[in-house]
Amino acid sequence: MIMKKQVALGIDIGGTNTTFGFIDREGNYLADGNIETQKHEDINDYLKELYLEIEKVLDPLREEIEMIGIGIGAPNGNYYKGSIEFAPNLRWHDVIPLCDMMKEYYPTLPIYLTNDANAAAIGEMIYGGAKGMKNFIMVTLGTGLGSGFVANGELVYGHDGFAGELGHIIVSPNGRQCGCGRQGCLETYVSATGVKRTAYKMMAKYNYPSELRTIPFNEMTAKIVAEAAEKGDMIAINTFKYTGKMLGEALANAIAITSPEAIFLFGGLAKAGNLLFEPTKDHMEMNLLKIYSNKVKLLPSQLDKNAAIYGAAALVWKELNK
Amino acid sequence: MIMKKQVALGIDIGGTNTTFGFIDREGNYLADGNIETQKHEDINDYLKELYLEIEKVLDPLREEIEMIGIGIGAPNGNYYKGSIEFAPNLRWHDVIPLCDMMKEYYPTLPIYLTNDANAAAIGEMIYGGAKGMKNFIMVTLGTGLGSGFVANGELVYGHDGFAGELGHIIVSPNGRQCGCGRQGCLETYVSATGVKRTAYKMMAKYNYPSELRTIPFNEMTAKIVAEAAEKGDMIAINTFKYTGKMLGEALANAIAITSPEAIFLFGGLAKAGNLLFEPTKDHMEMNLLKIYSNKVKLLPSQLDKNAAIYGAAALVWKELNK
């Protein structure tokens, strides 16, 4: 009789894509797949497609692996209730009892859910650059801005399971309209979408010639802006400077609250490297209370991809070890 | 042989006064005293006066009580190192190894130190309104604004022991000058000093007649403003509305980070009651992300006085139980 390898299924529900992977206790990544998050208006259709895709990826591996639990990272995910509630960047705006709904497909497996950024923080802590750290902040930069706070070695879920919404601290009263219905949230400035918006602000402000001026808003991406910046485009460079200023100021305030050892940046925008890290670090230090000066490391995530999947899977191992 | 009652000495070093008290394990308050914090330029002279005052209060009780430890709450207090570091509201601006210096007077006793607001949070948790709460924020309103964050039932000290400086998040870039050397810190708006400053801002802005217009800046206090507001003075009323707006907005951002069950307000300014609580609650709710709406209790501290002394003493019991 062959012993099957035990794996956790980690699922990351992002604003654009839902990705998943099978990961064993040691952190080996066995197989993965993905579907579009926004394709289906009805959550039931979405879950059915997700299930079928998981089964498809699982099919050739059934003899080798045994799924022992499912961990899910989702925007506005509630750890205590296993639900997604009022997620501004998803098509389902109410309270979605996702763990209960997944149970219909996987009735015998334990299913856990948390905020996608909290899951990424757990991934960083178990498998990434935050190994051994007791106090750190994970910032995930995607369509929006997510965050996970770890204090005293534990993830801060808060009283209701919704802690860690750094993307929705208001940094500019009466500022940019946010998907959450309010104005001036950090993620309207610091995120892929924020960079895109800022590029047009800079085009309005400055007269520098720029290749970005040939691109309509609806076709612009943060990646296009980053590539232009690498080539010396002043509109693009100023866009990243402004983005780093907004992020650095917000991080300085977050540091005053939790005083972390390090802050990790994860996601597409974090790959812009020094374009983002330099102005962020400068403005973070410039705005820090003296006692925190030159103490807090600003680091790229050590999980080069799928931190949230690792985190969601790590959630399973952590819960099963309790 | 008579069994002496075991007590902890709790010391609260405030911007104006240093108060202390002897408290037993059950929370009974046995005796107290105080000295001025700012009288001595030399920390050694301050410690000598403090020691003599403690001995004076202790003297008639020596047959009854046994001091088993000392807990200290101090501005910019470092829990890990037992030091006060760069405290903006004290006369000693460097790194003061306070626990080590106290050891010269009390060589046989264990001595613990933390941020004065962290100490207040522990006091609220052990003896006050936060009993049984795992996630809450304590805000202390005095000369400055201090805070203590409790997450997962533990005080958030952060990597370096300096977490919880909500008073020094920057809420208004290029705003009011702060004692910390920066501009726009929350405590320049929300504190006894902040209320005083705002009263003059309101006199400059509005034409309402007001008894406050007869009082020079150097003689104004938050108490005078509160009493005028109670009598319907429009300058004073607008001062508290503005203070509540600034506090409410900052609390909404803090909630997005730690999602607490409750926020406790403690200190002289908190005694202004609805004058402060109503606008604070209104602006807090107005600025909250939907998922947090009407969930977070805004409460007055249940320790009507000396929360920080209780907290400092509770720190001793907590450490000795480890």
Contacts between the chains, C-beta under 8 A, distances in Angstrom:
chain1	res1	chain2	res2	distance
A	76	B	291	6.3
A	85	B	291	5.7
A	86	B	290	5.2
A	86	B	291	5.5
A	133	B	159	7.9
A	134	B	159	7.2
A	135	B	156	8.0
A	135	B	158	5.3
A	135	B	159	4.4
A	135	B	163	7.8
A	136	B	159	7.9
A	147	B	257	7.9
A	149	B	151	7.9
A	149	B	257	6.4
A	149	B	258	7.2
A	151	B	149	7.9
A	151	B	151	5.3
A	151	B	152	7.5
A	151	B	154	7.4
A	151	B	156	4.5
A	151	B	158	7.3
A	151	B	163	7.5
A	152	B	151	7.5
A	152	B	152	6.9
A	152	B	154	4.8
A	152	B	156	6.9
A	152	B	157	7.6
A	154	B	151	7.5
A	154	B	152	4.8
A	154	B	154	7.6
A	156	B	135	8.0
A	156	B	151	4.5
A	156	B	152	6.9
A	156	B	156	7.9
A	156	B	257	7.9
A	156	B	258	5.8
A	156	B	259	7.9
A	157	B	152	7.6
A	157	B	259	7.5
A	158	B	135	5.3
A	158	B	151	7.3
A	158	B	258	5.6
A	158	B	259	2.5
A	158	B	260	6.5
A	159	B	133	7.9
A	159	B	134	7.2
A	159	B	135	4.4
A	159	B	136	8.0
A	159	B	259	5.8
A	159	B	260	5.8
A	159	B	261	3.8
A	159	B	295	7.6
A	159	B	296	7.9
A	160	B	259	5.7
A	160	B	291	7.6
A	160	B	292	7.6
A	160	B	295	6.0
A	161	B	259	7.6
A	162	B	259	5.0
A	162	B	291	5.1
A	162	B	292	6.8
A	163	B	135	7.8
A	163	B	151	7.6
A	163	B	257	6.7
A	163	B	258	5.3
A	163	B	259	3.8
A	164	B	257	6.8
A	164	B	259	7.7
A	165	B	256	4.3
A	165	B	257	7.4
A	165	B	259	7.9
A	165	B	289	5.9
A	165	B	291	7.8
A	166	B	256	6.7
A	166	B	257	6.3
A	168	B	256	5.2
A	168	B	289	4.6
A	169	B	253	4.1
A	169	B	256	5.0
A	169	B	257	7.1
A	170	B	249	7.0
A	170	B	252	7.0
A	170	B	253	6.3
A	170	B	287	5.9
A	173	B	249	7.3
A	180	B	289	5.8
A	180	B	290	6.7
A	181	B	290	6.8
A	182	B	287	7.5
A	182	B	289	7.2
A	249	B	170	7.0
A	249	B	173	7.3
A	252	B	170	7.0
A	253	B	169	4.1
A	253	B	170	6.4
A	253	B	253	7.5
A	254	B	257	6.5
A	256	B	165	4.3
A	256	B	166	6.8
A	256	B	168	5.2
A	256	B	169	5.0
A	257	B	147	7.9
A	257	B	149	6.4
A	257	B	156	7.8
A	257	B	163	6.7
A	257	B	164	6.8
A	257	B	165	7.4
A	257	B	166	6.3
A	257	B	169	7.1
A	257	B	254	6.5
A	257	B	257	5.9
A	257	B	258	7.4
A	258	B	149	7.2
A	258	B	156	5.8
A	258	B	158	5.6
A	258	B	163	5.3
A	258	B	257	7.4
A	259	B	156	7.8
A	259	B	157	7.5
A	259	B	158	2.5
A	259	B	159	5.8
A	259	B	160	5.7
A	259	B	161	7.6
A	259	B	162	5.0
A	259	B	163	3.8
A	259	B	164	7.7
A	259	B	165	7.9
A	260	B	158	6.5
A	260	B	159	5.8
A	261	B	159	3.8
A	287	B	170	5.9
A	287	B	182	7.4
A	289	B	165	5.9
A	289	B	168	4.5
A	289	B	180	5.8
A	289	B	182	7.2
A	290	B	86	5.2
A	290	B	180	6.7
A	290	B	181	6.9
A	291	B	76	6.2
A	291	B	85	5.7
A	291	B	86	5.5
A	291	B	160	7.6
A	291	B	162	5.1
A	291	B	165	7.8
A	292	B	160	7.6
A	292	B	162	6.8
A	295	B	159	7.6
A	295	B	160	6.1
A	296	B	159	7.9
